[in-house]
Amino acid sequence: MRAKENPHTLAARALRSARKAAHLTQLDLGRALGVPEITISRWECGRAPLRSSDAPRLIAAFKVAGGRS
């Protein structure tokens, strides 16, 4: 059983999982969001927290990626 995780760790894991499910690289997602690839990496490692203001752009990026063939 895992120790209780903090919200940043859960968000980081969810972001990485969603990105991989959408077949996006960190570079792809960074370009879609207008942020450097290192920002995506930091979010996914939990070194930088995701902000609520990032949510609409993330949702839009994954909707577009989900429409890919």
C-alpha positions as CSV (number, residue, x, y, z in Angstrom):
1,M,0.0,0.0,0.0
2,R,1.3,3.4,-0.9
3,A,1.8,6.2,1.6
4,K,-0.7,9.0,1.3
5,E,0.4,11.1,-1.7
6,N,0.2,14.9,-1.8
7,P,-2.0,16.6,-4.4
8,H,1.1,17.7,-6.5
9,T,2.2,14.1,-6.8
10,L,-1.2,12.9,-7.9
11,A,-1.5,15.8,-10.4
12,A,1.9,15.0,-11.8
13,R,1.1,11.3,-12.2
14,A,-2.2,12.2,-13.9
15,L,-0.6,14.7,-16.3
16,R,2.1,12.2,-17.4
17,S,-0.5,9.4,-17.8
18,A,-2.8,11.7,-19.9
19,R,0.0,12.9,-22.0
20,K,1.2,9.4,-22.8
21,A,-2.4,8.3,-23.5
22,A,-2.7,11.1,-26.0
23,H,0.6,10.0,-27.7
24,L,2.2,13.4,-27.0
25,T,5.8,14.0,-26.1
26,Q,6.7,16.6,-23.5
27,L,7.9,18.8,-26.4
28,D,4.5,18.3,-28.2
29,L,2.6,19.3,-25.1
30,G,4.9,22.2,-24.3
31,R,4.4,23.6,-27.8
32,A,0.6,23.2,-27.6
33,L,0.6,25.1,-24.3
34,G,3.2,27.7,-25.2
35,V,5.6,26.6,-22.5
36,P,9.1,25.1,-22.6
37,E,9.5,21.4,-22.6
38,I,11.3,21.7,-19.2
39,T,8.1,23.1,-17.7
40,I,6.2,19.9,-18.6
41,S,9.0,17.8,-17.2
42,R,9.0,19.8,-13.9
43,W,5.2,19.4,-13.7
44,E,5.4,15.7,-14.3
45,C,8.2,15.2,-11.7
46,G,6.3,17.3,-9.2
47,R,9.1,19.9,-8.9
48,A,6.7,22.6,-10.1
49,P,3.1,22.7,-9.2
50,L,0.3,22.8,-11.8
51,R,-1.8,25.9,-11.3
52,S,-5.5,26.0,-11.7
53,S,-4.9,28.6,-14.5
54,D,-3.2,25.9,-16.5
55,A,-6.2,23.6,-16.5
56,P,-8.1,25.2,-19.4
57,R,-5.1,25.0,-21.7
58,L,-4.3,21.4,-20.7
59,I,-7.9,20.4,-21.3
60,A,-7.8,22.1,-24.8
61,A,-4.5,20.5,-25.6
62,F,-5.7,17.0,-24.8
63,K,-9.0,17.5,-26.7
64,V,-7.0,18.4,-29.8
65,A,-4.6,15.5,-29.3
66,G,-7.5,13.1,-28.7
67,G,-8.9,14.0,-32.1
68,R,-5.7,12.8,-33.9
69,S,-5.7,9.6,-35.9
